[in-house]
Amino acid sequence: MAVLRIAVWIARFLGRSLTRVLLGPVCLGFLILHAEARIASKRYLARVLSHPPRTRDVLRHFFSFASTVLDRVYLLNDEAHRFDIAIHGGEIVEEILAQGGGCLLLGAHHGSFEVLRLVGRQQPNLTVSLAMYEETGRKIGAALNAINPHLAPSIIGLGTPAAMIEIRDCLDQGGFVGMLADRTLQTDSPTRVAFLGDEAAFPTGPARLASLLRPPVVLMVGLFQGGNLYEIHFERLAAGSAAKPDPAEIHALIARYAARLEHYCRTSPYNWFNFFDFWA
């Protein structure tokens, strides 16, 4: 934690422009020392680029990831003035808020989920909670505390009987619950759907939750487009209803999510940050 606090201090003391210069050597070292991540990046990029991936493409992939991690320091300290951010599909959020209901936001390890805070500031009545497993929640909470001790993020710990009640209560009160739905954990049973030319395993937990609680389901991606540019995209994946859970519907929702994630991987290929063999 001390190392993280020092890194945050450097980022804020030097500023974004100077700190970004330091990312180059860091990413180069990561490229040299982490063969598994390097191989996984090259295999993924081979699926989304129009040319065979080169070392500089992998380095760019790592640099995009490092850039979003750095920008997290500024986004979580309410320094939005540093960025040029375009929002697409913001009317979806406004419509759901106007109806007074909650929403399940499905994100991914794709771009920056932290830019969602900017939408929250534009919608003063919007409360966003993050649902994640306990160990991940502790790490995220510790990281957020290091970045900004005044943050009070609402993190719902999954894997306990109380989690479903907490999520339901948040949705019933008109809140948004965010989940990352592109990484299967040991406690979840995956299902395989088409993704970037092959079948890949996606978690069923988020879709099962949507099927049980029936909120509107919205895909959210915050794409890093280089420099200080970000694009936030919202897309409806399911309208929400009072129908009973249906296994076929759960599978269809996961397939829709994967298809739209594939779209954004192809349009912004350096934004997907799963550095392991996703298709294994």
Secondary structure as GFF3:
##gff-version 3
##sequence-region A 1 280
A	DSSP	alpha_helix	2	14	.	.	.	ID=ss1
A	DSSP	alpha_helix	16	33	.	.	.	ID=ss2
A	DSSP	alpha_helix	35	48	.	.	.	ID=ss3
A	DSSP	alpha_helix	55	75	.	.	.	ID=ss4
A	DSSP	three_ten_helix	80	82	.	.	.	ID=ss5
A	DSSP	beta_strand	84	88	.	.	.	ID=ss6
A	DSSP	alpha_helix	90	99	.	.	.	ID=ss7
A	DSSP	beta_strand	103	107	.	.	.	ID=ss8
A	DSSP	alpha_helix	116	122	.	.	.	ID=ss9
A	DSSP	beta_strand	128	133	.	.	.	ID=ss10
A	DSSP	alpha_helix	134	147	.	.	.	ID=ss11
A	DSSP	beta_strand	154	158	.	.	.	ID=ss12
A	DSSP	alpha_helix	161	172	.	.	.	ID=ss13
A	DSSP	beta_strand	176	180	.	.	.	ID=ss14
A	DSSP	beta_strand	190	195	.	.	.	ID=ss15
A	DSSP	beta_strand	198	203	.	.	.	ID=ss16
A	DSSP	alpha_helix	205	213	.	.	.	ID=ss17
A	DSSP	beta_strand	217	224	.	.	.	ID=ss18
A	DSSP	beta_strand	229	238	.	.	.	ID=ss19
A	DSSP	alpha_helix	247	267	.	.	.	ID=ss20
A	DSSP	three_ten_helix	269	271	.	.	.	ID=ss21
###
